[in-house]
Amino acid sequence: MRRPLLAVPLAAVLSAALVTAMTSAAAPADAEPSGGAAPVSLGAPLNDVTLVGGAVATTPDGVPTVYGVTVGEPVRLSVADARTGEILLTTPLPGANSATGVVALEGGDVYVSTNPNGRLYRLPWGADAVEDLGQVVPGETFAWDITEGPDGRIYGVTFPGARLYAYDPGTGAFQDYGAVAADTQQARTVASYGGKLYVGTMTRAHLVEVDPATGAKREIALPPESNPGNELTSVFDVNVIGDRLYVRIGTDIKYAPLYELDPATGTWGASLDTVAGLELPAPGPDGELYVMRSNTLTAWNPATGTATPTPLRYEGRVYNYRGVGWVDLGDPAWPGLTLTGFFWRGEMWRYNPATGRSEVVPTEVPGEPIEILSLEAATGGGVWAGGFLNGFAHVDAQTGESRFRRFAQTEQLHDDGENVWIGGYPDARGYRYDPGAPFNDPDYAPGPPGTPVNPVKLWDFRQHTANPQDRIFALLPLDDVVVAATGPKGSTFGGSVAVSDRTTGQTRFLDDLSPDRALTSLAASPDGATVYAGTWVYGGTGSPEPVQPEGTVLAFSPVSGEVAWQVSPVPGAPSYVATTLDAAGRLWTLAGSALLELDPATGATLRTVQLGSPPPQSRQTWPHQAGVVEPVPDADALYVSMGGRLYRVYGATGAVEELGGFAYSTFTVLDGGELAMASGTELFRWTPPAADTAPPAVEVGVGHVAGDWRPYLELTVDDGAGLGVHEIAYRLDDGPWTTYTEPVRLRPGRHTIEVRAADRAGNTATVTEHLVARPRFP
């Protein structure tokens, strides 16, 4: 008998669908998602002054000058006249977005070290633009503190190699001295005294003396009271004052004790607690050292131990000055030498010890666009965007109009329709913000007197010393509580979960749900009784190689903290991110390029959907850098970003539709179905191509084969422009359901045919037909 009718056409349809899937998975990388309209720029919604490094000097032509660098893309070096606050020059440092090291030399040249491109720049005396001197050490991304050495070279320190390097202005050559310590990634501060260099490291803490001529290193024992055995203890600053070193050592970079060291004898002397960085000026007229302490400029006399507050105060959480020094203002109202510098929002401050006069002067230091770290669809329209080092904003997704709020580094946002829940860095702080009430944050942007605090801080891991945490990786509001997953501080491993009562604000912590792993993402069962989480093995900034060999996915009770199950579905996978439940109740998590469906009851793997090639395994700061998974509105599908590509995965079948290259750090789905996408400081809106929600068309008929008198059931299923046919089943005269692969021989007579057809997007069509099957004779 000849081949039945439609055997070839149906096979061709199914084969075409498989070929489409295979070729799209291997499509060449492109810069933008494909299909739909082109992404529309909404501009840079976050913009503020965040000044992170500075210096004070009198220029060769006698102008008292304050230098400061502001965070942004790019970093900008601003030069201000200390007498008036006038900005004399502002110039970009292309390729950098942060900088802390600034040195102004006696000859007028200014050097700046930058992040995350690990480069050194120079502003020559009299020039109006910087020179890019190159990457300080190959592979090093953060070039931290710098100083002028005894030989006129510029010395600096780095992350992640904890290296010391030198730059020779005469030859333009860099010299790499190698790592100053083996058990840390962060060499944070450097100072020069007596022909030697003194390098301080963070987590773990070391103070190392280096001979720049020979490279010989000698470790200096830290004072016992600094708790050097604590893995979170760090050396944040080293300053040279006269013949002494003053070293700031502690577990909190914002306020740590300051210790006096005699480098000649190695003897530690006086100390002062809760000192804010970043630098110290030369001693005052009576030998006093001026430090920022408890929001107040304070005169400390190490010989007597007295600490005398001055009238100069700077309110808020961040009150350390950025660059400080003595200058002659040439003004009788400010006789002799006046202490001056920048605060972190670009204000210039002055204090004169002869008169006791002080003031804080606004300047025109320009604000810079801020890198977007977090996105969340806003109730009622628009999008929330949170930024690096400071602030968040509500953005109109059509016009780009932005309402910026000066605040902490905002790493997580969750809008539940009533409140916006905020995860702030550092100390993994959690806040509740009422967008309908006036903004008033005493730490960052105080409102008018009497205004209620908004956002309200609910927890702060600074007080949870048993398990120090720094970042909030996920926020999940439930009916009665808000659950937050956090990542560890410094070089430590292991996460925590904050569970905060929505009514009282009381917060408890669930530690070690997955030992030595941090929880990356959260989802909850419909009744909120079970929370699902992905974990990864990575520790905090500067941590060594992971302790655990693989990440996990777990289910736990937010009430008791009891873990119901914990699994590692992909052997050796270090991270599981973007854990979520879809509208059909399926539990998904992302491990590299594998999207996994797990059984919510047991954690057993139900399906694995492979998305392109596995990306290189590497640690990231935030889980969304490894991948984002978001539901597609009005479709049984998920958007997944992974490895620089964007995919749409259909839940019923696991079919994958690739939507092209995705050069965006994160995204969220807006109420109207559009995507809001972040790239650096810029926000984009994109309308993706419509999801395949149309069911396939089904035709039922009776056909014949040439030379055969018997009738055959013929089913034709066409998915049109969809993803292709997934399966076809039929039932003949109330018989069993049977998969259709080729025409089916019928007995002559009347028949009832029921057909179920599904396409690869999970759309189904059901057809019932009454047919008369007649034989055909020659």
Secondary structure, DSSP 8 states (H G I E B T S, - for coil): ----TTHHHHHHHHHHHHHHHHHHHT----SSB-SSS--EE-----EE--EEEEEEEE-TTS-EEEEEEE-SSSEEEEEEETTT--EEEEEEETT-SEEEEEEE-TTS-EEEEEESS-EEEEE-TT-SS-EEEEESSTT--EEEEEEE-TTS-EEEEEESS-EEEEE-TTT--EEEEEES-SS-SEEEEEEEETTEEEEEEESS--EEEE-TTT--EEEE---GGG-TTSTT-EEEEEEEETTEEEEEEES-TTSEEEEEEETTTTEEEEEEEEEB-S------TTS-EEEEETTEEEEEETTTTEEEEEEEE--SS----EEEEEE---BTTB-S-EEEEE-TTS-EEEE-TTT--EEEE------EE--EEEEEE-TTSSEEEEESSS-EEEE-TTT--EEEE--SEEEEEEE-SS-EEEEEETTTEEEEE-TTS--BBTTTB--STT---BSEEEE-TTS-TTS-EEEEEEEEE-SSEEEEEEEE-TT----EEEEEETTT--EEEEE-SSTT-EEEEEEE-TTSS-EEEEEE---STT--S-SSSS--EEEE-TTT--EEEEE-SSTT--B-EEEEE-TT--EEEEETTEEEEE-TTT--EEEEEE-SS-------SSGGGT-EEEE-TTSSEEEEEETTEEEEEETTT--EEEEEE---SEEEE-TTS-EEEEETTEEEEE----------EEEEEEE--TT--S-EEEEEEE-TTSS-EEEEEEEETT---EE-SS-EE--SEEEEEEEEEEETTS-EEEEEEEEEE-----
